């Protein structure tokens, strides 16, 4: 056994040395051939490359497949990132579009406030609505203008088109506007073109009632409703809305002002002839004091000392 192993090693060792020597010699010859700058050698190199390199495609195909797979994966990652960026930009554009629409609507309302035609003798103060009561029992809004801006109780407030309400409660920096839909709102109005007088009475609905019309037969739906100026509280000819018939058949006012979307209000500096002390004084004047009636011992009716009866 030991002898066979020794013989094998004696045979393999020379062969190994021979193969290594031939490999080194081949590599050296290849190096020399590749380094020689000669046209014939160059043609020989090209022939070797043309003959050998195409036959290595099968060996390079796995590497090529892996490289293509990596390239496709990187492309997918880039596409996914671009898709995510585009979705985010689209969401931002939607937000910007909504903001642009809101700004456009706000600008339209402001243009309405600027372009509305009013009595030249009436000056105005524009305020921003800070809060809405949102109560079914109280219809009012809060403005960011008050006593420091010269606001007084009873002054009318309008949006860009029609009457909204009147000032009822003034603080130093804020004031409250009672809307025409509030139950405490009673406004003398004129129905045009017939000229019929009526009272616009709030009932906590979007279309307040028209009560005490002088001659209901002379008014029709679509007639224009403006303030009459009676009582000296509201200036005359402020637009209120149009006459309409409610579902109950009663005459109501379709308001020109959009009370559901109030952001700015114009407070008119009116000069009322009657000072408002309480809500009930808006329509009915204070009753004259009644003199006490005295009866004498005989049961006859008498009046005061300067009276004519006795």
Number of C-alpha atoms within 10 A of each C-alpha: 6 7 8 9 10 10 11 11 12 11 11 11 11 11 12 11 11 12 12 12 12 12 12 12 12 12 12 12 12 13 11 11 15 14 11 12 10 11 9 10 14 15 11 14 15 12 11 11 12 11 11 11 9 9 11 10 12 10 9 10 11 11 12 13 11 11 12 12 12 12 12 12 12 12 12 12 12 12 12 12 12 12 12 12 12 12 12 12 12 12 12 12 12 12 12 12 12 12 12 12 12 12 12 12 12 14 12 13 19 17 12 14 18 11 11 11 11 13 11 6 9 12 12 18 14 18 19 16 19 16 14 15 13 10 9 9 11 16 23 23 22 21 24 18 23 21 15 11 12 11 23 21 18 27 21 26 26 25 25 23 20 19 26 27 28 25 24 19 17 21 14 13 13 20 24 25 26 25 25 29 25 21 17 18 22 22 25 24 26 27 25 18 12 13 17 18 23 22 20 26 23 23 18 20 13 17 22 24 25 25 17 14 18 12 12 13 7 13 20 17 13 15 17 21 28 24 23 23 17 16 18 18 24 25 21 16 15 22 21 26 23 19 23 22 17 14 8 7 8 11 21 24 25 21 23 18 19 14 16 7 8 19 17 21 26 20 27 24 19 18 16 15 10 13 14 15 10 8 12 13 14 22 15 8 10 8 6 6 6 6 8 9 9 13 12 9 7 6 8 10 12 15 14 12 8 7 8 8 10 13
